[in-house]
């Protein structure tokens, strides 16, 4: 979100601008590069470092926007990693066949990237995470925006519908887990219409 909009050839100016806009040191910049390289190799970053990164983001005045953007980026990357044939199959088949395929992809996403579980209860999906890396990133559960955004975006991509995701339980409020609920059938019905 803080990448300068115009390209400039003056590397020194870019570094100075980056440091002023983000308050970044060379150490933090190197850490971001290390995370990017690890992501390209499919490696996870250590849990404690992920919490620290969430805390750093949570201090920003635009933290909610950053978490929202990060969730969308993750969901888009996950969606692109699903084979093109499977994505097309999910979009073209009737809901009775496509829904279980999409649900399986979202369950895999929840387990692999969030160490969470996804359950279906009637027309609702529930994403539950007992160990959130962003829950204490800022006041009023601002870090939880990351998970809601990722779930909403992946549902949109897989079902072609605008998903409403509600944060119904939160570790920060004293609940046993963070939980988000989304309507499932209404999304499929709208996509089929």
N, C-alpha and C positions, 0 to 999 in steps of 0.2 A: 504494500500500500504506500510505501514511502519511496518507491523508485522514482527518480526524477523523470518527468514527462518528456523532456527534450534530451536528445542525445548530444553529448558534448565530448570533444576529444581531449579536453583538459582533465586528465585523471586526478590530478591534485585537487582541482575544484570539486569534482564529483565526490571524492573522499571527504573533503571538508564539509560539503553540503550534507552528505549522509550522516556524518557525525553530529552536525548541528541539529538536523531534523529528528534523528533517533536518539541522540545522546549516546551513540555507540563508541566503544573503544575498539581498538584493533583486536583485542581478545574476543569481544562479543562477535565482531564481524567474522573472525576465524571460526568461531563456534557455529555460526549460521552456515558457513561454507561446509563445515564438517557434517552438519545435519543434512544439508542438501545432498552431499555425496553419499551419505549413508542411505538416504531415501532412494536414490537412484540405484543403489545396490540391493534394495529391499531389506535393509537392516534396520532394526529398531534402535532408538536412542535410549540410554539408561533412564529409568523411571524418575529418579531424582532430578536429572537434568531437564526432563519434560516438565516437571512441576516448576522448576526454576524459570523456565521459558514462559510458562503460563503466568507466573507471578510478574515477570517483567512486562508482559503484554497487559496484564491487569492494571498496571500503574499508568497506562496511557489514557489520556482523556477520550480517545476514540476506541477504547478497548472492545466495546461491544461490536463495532464495525469490523475490527480486526479479527475477532473470533468468528463472526459471521462469514467473513471472506475466507478464512482458513478452513472452515467446515465445508464450504462450497468447493474449494479447491480440492480437498481430500475426496469428496464425493465424485467430482468429475474425473479425478485420476483413477479412482476405483472403477468407475463406470467404463472408462476407456480400457482398463485392464481386462474387462469381461470380453470374451471373444465376440467378434462382430456378428458371427452366425447366431450366437445365443442372444445377443441384444436384439437382433432382427426378429428372431423367433418369438421372444417375449412381447415385442411390439405388435406382431402380426397375428398371433394366435388368439383365439377367443379367451376371455378372462378365466374360464374354468381350467384351462390348460396353462395359460401364461402366469396366472397368479402364483401357483406353487413354485414355478421356476424363478420368478422375481423374488418371492419370499425366501427361497433358498439362498439367493445371492445376497440379500440384505442380512440374513442370519450369519453368513460367512463374514461379511463386512463387519458386523457387530462384534463377533468373536475375535477376528484377526486384528482389527485396528483399535478396538476399544476395550478388549477383554470383557465384553458385555454379553448379554443375552437378549435375544429378540423372541417375543412370544406373540401369538395371535390369539385374541379372545373375541370371538364373533367378528364384528366388523372393525375391530381396533387392533392395531399393532402396538406393542409396548417394548421399548428399548430400556433395559435396566443395566446400570453400571454401578458397581459397589466400590470401585476404587478410581474415581475421577482424577485426572491430572490437573484439571483446571478449576475444580470446584471452589477452591479458596483463593483464586486469582484476584478477586476484587469483591466489592460489596454487591449485595443483591443478586448473587449467583451469576454475575456477568460472564464468568468463564463457561457456564453451562450452555451459553449461546452456541459455542463450538459444536457440541454434540447435536443440538436441535437443528442447527443449520445443515450439518452433514446428513442427518436422517431425512430432512425435508428435501434436500437437493437430490439425494439418491432415489427417493420415492418419485420425485418429479421426473427424473431421467428414465426410470424404469416403467412408470405408469402413464407418462405424458399428462399428468394432472398436477394441479397446484395443491400441495399437501399442507394441511394445518397441523402443526406439531405443538402440543401443550406439555410444559414441564410440570408434571403433577407431584413429584416427590423430589426432595433435594437433600443431599448430605449436609449442606450448609445450614439448612433449617432443622437439622436433627433427625432426619429420616434415615433409614438403614441403607438406602441407595438413592441415586439419582434416577429418575424415570421420566421418560417422555412417551406420550401417547399420540398416535396418529390414526385417523380414520382410514381404513383399508379398502373396504368395498366401494365406498363413495368415490374414491380415486379411480378404481377400476371401472366403475360405471360411467364416470365422466370421460375416461379415455376411450371407452367403447362407443360412446355416443357420437 
